[in-house]
Amino acid sequence: MASLPQHLDLHLIRILYLLLVEKNVSRVALKLNQPQPSISASLRKLRELTGDPLLVRGARGMVPTQHGESLLKPAKRILDETEALFVKKTPFVPEEEERSFHIAAPDYLDSQFLPNVVAALRRGSPRSRIVIHSLGPGVDYNRMLSDGELDLVIANWDEPPAHLHISKLFEDPIVCTMRADCPYARRTKADAMTLSDYLSLPHVAPSQILPGYHGVIDTFLERQGLRRNVAVESAYFGLIPHMLTQTNLVLTTGRQFIRSYEKTLPLKTFAVPVKFPPMRFYQLWHERVHSAPEHKWLRDQVSATAAALTQP
């Protein structure tokens, strides 16, 4: 058998398939609107490539050889798969989709935000699966976004990677809270905390999420030449409000995060004597999914949830 050419002409495969189906050079020429001599030349080339006559004379006209018959299905499969490559993607219909959405987020978001995101996704695409991933020093979210292991990252650190797409979600003003009956809270008004008090009180802070990055609070203080007294670091941010109820620790966090805990825990919130910028939460995604309709839908659901969260 002759060696295959480096670039096999798909048109030649189409001619091969039609010749094996029609068993007639003239009819193939008509179907393809080509002159008969051109199809005959293609048949000669195909015979040379395969080392087989492909079509021979039978009692009622031309018939495929045994080898020609064996090429019919592979030729059709190649043509079908090639055609499928260039078929426009069908519209994304969330109600009918069965896919998985992977979202990574820190646990110091507003306690209603992620539950509301999940509820919106479940309403919109009830047959889909949602996986919420944690963020920590060992999570290479850059690689996971690039490799498709994550669809979206919700974050609030100062300098997100420039190569990722970003969309702002909401801002959360920063406050300070502690146990309502601790000695400092009993004797101090909510708007009377001094800078000296703030820096010297025992603070509880979240553990690092990014290697070498201590979070928006301590990074901002460091830029001002200030340092607070961090007595406790915790990887479990959602448990910190409960730690406050049994200690004299102070937590600096977003107003929206702490407001739901204030309803059930004996906490007192103070205005912070430092002009912190608000925590800015945003969503990050990779270029590889930027134009995909299902990912646009996902980001729209997250954005709409964030907008509803901040409405009065």
LINBELGI-V771223 format. One record per helix or strand. SS is the DSSP state (H for helix, E for strand). FROM is the first residue (numbers start at 1). TO is the last residue. Records with the same first field share a line. If there is no record, write none. Layout:
SS=FROM-TO + FROM-TO
//
This chain:
H=10-22 + 25-32 + 36-50 + 66-85 + 113-124 + 141-147 + 183-187 + 195-200 + 215-223 + 237-244 + 255-262 + 287-289 + 293-309
E=55-58 + 61-64 + 100-105 + 129-133 + 152-155 + 165-172 + 174-179 + 202-206 + 210-210 + 213-213 + 229-234 + 250-254 + 267-270 + 279-285
//
